Amino acid sequence: MPFLNLLLNKLDKSMATKLLITLILVCSFGETFIFRAKTFLSLQSGYSAPWLIILYLIGGYIKLYGWKFWKHDKTVYFSMAILSFAVFLLLGGEQSHGRVLINYSAPTMLFMGIALLNIFSKLSLNSRITQGVKLFAPLTFGVYLIHIHPFVAEYLFKDRFADIALNSSVMFIGKIIIFSLCIYLVCSIIELVRAKLFKLLKLNVLADAIAAYIQRHLKS
């Protein structure tokens, strides 16, 4: 992160914009439509450290300069969602190439994520909701990492919920929502315990000290 922050802060807005456009064109559009050999960038449909680094740079750009490439976030979000779903059906769904626009690194998913970021950044929330957001927001990245960890994804989750596909549409949707909430809450508790443990062992202080040391020497 200190190296990425240095890169973002050293570039002027013009160069940062060129970097942003290059990352999106090569790593999102290119990975989706051109580089059919998925090992070329090794983004693994968005399940990779390189893609997280790319998202960090995009997020850093938005924090520094905002997002001026479109004005209507809701229009972008819903149009990308409809396009992704239509292509999913037209290209044969999960059994064929239907996932081409719903992989995490696809431009449709990237633009939907940016639109959601802009929408939520403009929300005005009351104090009670704000407290809830402050509690769960720091845990969310941990939830993501926990639920895709091979031990959890492959040994605990794989085929565990296959039977719900046999339910009616209403039951299917209801169970998806309930199971998703349960997974989120359980993983949040695990991440909360980890954060408390790290704080108790002063590991966060150590990490911050290392990052500060790197940043000082990068600027010298």
C-alpha positions as CSV (number, residue, x, y, z in Angstrom):
1,M,0.0,0.0,0.0
2,P,2.8,2.6,0.7
3,F,4.2,2.0,-2.8
4,L,0.8,2.3,-4.4
5,N,0.0,5.5,-2.4
6,L,3.3,6.9,-3.5
7,L,2.5,6.2,-7.1
8,L,-0.9,7.9,-6.8
9,N,0.4,11.0,-5.0
10,K,3.4,11.4,-7.3
11,L,1.4,11.4,-10.5
12,D,-0.4,14.6,-11.5
13,K,-4.1,14.4,-12.4
14,S,-3.4,14.0,-16.2
15,M,-1.0,11.1,-15.8
16,A,-3.2,9.5,-13.1
17,T,-6.2,9.7,-15.5
18,K,-4.1,8.0,-18.2
19,L,-3.1,5.3,-15.8
20,L,-6.7,4.8,-14.8
21,I,-7.9,4.5,-18.4
22,T,-5.0,2.1,-19.3
23,L,-5.8,-0.1,-16.3
24,I,-9.5,-0.3,-17.2
25,L,-8.8,-0.9,-21.0
26,V,-6.1,-3.5,-20.5
27,C,-7.1,-5.3,-17.3
28,S,-10.9,-5.1,-17.6
29,F,-11.9,-4.9,-21.2
30,G,-8.7,-6.7,-22.4
31,E,-9.1,-9.5,-19.9
32,T,-12.8,-9.9,-20.8
33,F,-12.8,-9.6,-24.6
34,I,-9.2,-10.0,-25.9
35,F,-6.9,-12.1,-23.7
36,R,-8.7,-15.3,-23.9
37,A,-5.7,-17.1,-22.4
38,K,-6.5,-16.2,-18.8
39,T,-3.0,-16.8,-17.7
40,F,-1.8,-13.7,-19.6
41,L,-2.8,-11.3,-16.8
42,S,-3.6,-14.0,-14.2
43,L,-6.5,-12.0,-12.9
44,Q,-8.5,-15.2,-12.4
45,S,-11.9,-13.5,-13.1
46,G,-11.2,-11.1,-10.3
47,Y,-10.2,-13.6,-7.6
48,S,-6.6,-12.5,-7.4
49,A,-4.2,-10.1,-5.7
50,P,-3.4,-8.3,-9.0
51,W,-7.0,-7.4,-9.4
52,L,-7.2,-6.1,-5.8
53,I,-4.2,-3.9,-6.5
54,I,-5.9,-2.6,-9.6
55,L,-9.1,-1.8,-7.7
56,Y,-7.0,-0.1,-5.0
57,L,-5.5,2.2,-7.6
58,I,-8.9,2.9,-9.1
59,G,-10.3,3.6,-5.7
60,G,-7.4,5.9,-4.9
61,Y,-7.9,7.8,-8.0
62,I,-11.6,8.3,-7.2
63,K,-10.7,9.5,-3.7
64,L,-8.2,12.1,-5.1
65,Y,-10.1,13.3,-8.1
66,G,-13.6,12.0,-8.0
67,W,-15.3,10.2,-10.9
68,K,-16.2,12.5,-13.8
69,F,-16.7,9.9,-16.6
70,W,-20.5,9.9,-16.1
71,K,-23.2,11.8,-14.1
72,H,-26.0,9.3,-13.6
73,D,-24.8,6.5,-11.4
74,K,-28.2,4.7,-11.1
75,T,-28.6,4.7,-14.9
76,V,-25.1,3.1,-15.3
77,Y,-25.7,0.6,-12.6
78,F,-29.1,-0.7,-13.9
79,S,-28.0,-0.7,-17.6
80,M,-24.9,-2.7,-16.7
81,A,-27.0,-5.1,-14.6
82,I,-29.5,-5.6,-17.5
83,L,-26.8,-6.0,-20.0
84,S,-24.9,-8.6,-17.9
85,F,-28.1,-10.6,-17.3
86,A,-29.1,-10.5,-21.0
87,V,-25.6,-11.7,-22.1
88,F,-25.7,-14.4,-19.5
89,L,-28.9,-15.8,-20.9
90,L,-28.0,-15.3,-24.6
91,L,-24.6,-17.1,-24.2
92,G,-25.9,-20.1,-22.5
93,G,-25.6,-19.3,-18.8
94,E,-23.2,-21.2,-16.5
95,Q,-22.8,-24.1,-18.9
96,S,-21.3,-22.0,-21.7
97,H,-19.8,-18.5,-21.9
98,G,-22.6,-16.7,-20.0
99,R,-20.3,-15.5,-17.2
100,V,-18.3,-13.3,-19.6
101,L,-19.9,-10.1,-18.2
102,I,-20.4,-11.2,-14.6
103,N,-16.8,-12.1,-13.7
104,Y,-15.5,-9.6,-11.2
105,S,-12.9,-8.2,-13.6
106,A,-15.5,-7.6,-16.4
107,P,-16.2,-3.9,-17.2
108,T,-19.9,-4.3,-16.4
109,M,-19.1,-5.4,-12.9
110,L,-16.4,-2.8,-12.5
111,F,-18.7,0.0,-13.6
112,M,-21.5,-1.3,-11.4
113,G,-19.1,-1.3,-8.4
114,I,-18.0,2.3,-9.2
115,A,-21.6,3.4,-9.6
116,L,-22.5,1.8,-6.2
117,L,-19.5,3.5,-4.6
118,N,-20.7,6.9,-5.9
119,I,-24.3,6.3,-4.9
120,F,-23.4,5.3,-1.3
121,S,-20.9,8.1,-0.9
122,K,-23.7,10.6,-1.4
123,L,-26.2,9.0,1.0
124,S,-27.2,11.0,4.1
125,L,-27.8,8.6,7.0
126,N,-29.1,9.1,10.5
127,S,-26.8,8.5,13.5
128,R,-28.2,5.0,14.3
129,I,-27.6,3.7,10.8
130,T,-24.2,5.4,10.7
131,Q,-23.2,3.5,13.8
132,G,-24.1,0.2,12.2
133,V,-22.2,1.0,9.0
134,K,-19.1,2.0,11.1
135,L,-19.4,-1.4,12.9
136,F,-19.8,-3.6,9.8
137,A,-17.9,-1.7,7.1
138,P,-14.4,-2.5,8.5
139,L,-15.4,-6.2,8.7
140,T,-16.6,-6.6,5.2
141,F,-13.2,-7.1,3.5
142,G,-12.5,-9.8,6.1
143,V,-15.9,-11.4,5.3
144,Y,-14.8,-11.5,1.6
145,L,-11.4,-13.1,2.4
146,I,-12.9,-15.7,4.8
147,H,-15.7,-17.0,2.6
148,I,-13.5,-17.4,-0.5
149,H,-10.6,-19.1,1.5
150,P,-10.1,-22.6,0.0
151,F,-10.8,-24.3,3.3
152,V,-14.1,-22.5,3.6
153,A,-15.1,-22.4,-0.1
154,E,-14.0,-25.9,-1.0
155,Y,-14.5,-27.9,2.2
156,L,-17.4,-26.2,4.0
157,F,-19.5,-24.6,1.3
158,K,-19.1,-26.7,-1.9
159,D,-22.4,-28.5,-2.7
160,R,-23.8,-27.6,0.7
161,F,-26.6,-25.5,-0.7
162,A,-27.2,-27.4,-4.0
163,D,-30.6,-28.7,-2.8
164,I,-32.2,-25.2,-2.6
165,A,-32.1,-25.2,-6.5
166,L,-34.9,-27.8,-6.3
167,N,-37.2,-25.4,-4.3
168,S,-39.9,-23.1,-5.8
169,S,-38.7,-19.7,-7.0
170,V,-40.0,-17.9,-3.8
171,M,-38.3,-20.4,-1.5
172,F,-35.1,-20.3,-3.6
173,I,-34.9,-16.5,-3.3
174,G,-35.8,-16.6,0.4
175,K,-33.2,-19.2,1.2
176,I,-30.5,-17.4,-0.8
177,I,-31.1,-14.2,1.2
178,I,-31.2,-16.0,4.6
179,F,-28.1,-18.1,3.9
180,S,-26.2,-15.1,2.6
181,L,-27.0,-13.1,5.7
182,C,-26.0,-16.0,7.9
183,I,-22.7,-16.4,6.1
184,Y,-22.1,-12.6,6.3
185,L,-22.8,-12.4,10.0
186,V,-20.8,-15.5,11.0
187,C,-17.8,-14.3,8.9
188,S,-18.2,-10.8,10.5
189,I,-18.0,-12.3,14.0
190,I,-14.8,-14.2,13.0
191,E,-13.3,-11.1,11.5
192,L,-14.2,-9.1,14.6
193,V,-12.5,-11.6,16.9
194,R,-9.4,-11.5,14.6
195,A,-9.4,-7.7,14.7
196,K,-9.6,-7.7,18.5
197,L,-6.9,-10.4,18.7
198,F,-4.6,-8.3,16.5
199,K,-5.2,-5.2,18.6
200,L,-4.5,-7.2,21.8
201,L,-1.2,-8.5,20.3
202,K,-0.3,-5.0,19.0
203,L,0.0,-6.4,15.4
204,N,-1.8,-3.4,13.9
205,V,0.7,-1.1,15.6
206,L,3.5,-3.1,14.1
207,A,2.0,-3.0,10.6
208,D,1.4,0.7,10.8
209,A,4.9,1.3,12.0
210,I,6.3,-0.7,9.1
211,A,4.1,1.2,6.6
212,A,5.2,4.5,8.1
213,Y,8.9,3.5,7.9
214,I,8.5,2.5,4.2
215,Q,6.7,5.8,3.4
216,R,9.4,7.9,5.1
217,H,12.2,6.2,3.1
218,L,10.3,6.4,-0.1
219,K,9.9,10.2,0.3
220,S,13.6,10.7,1.3
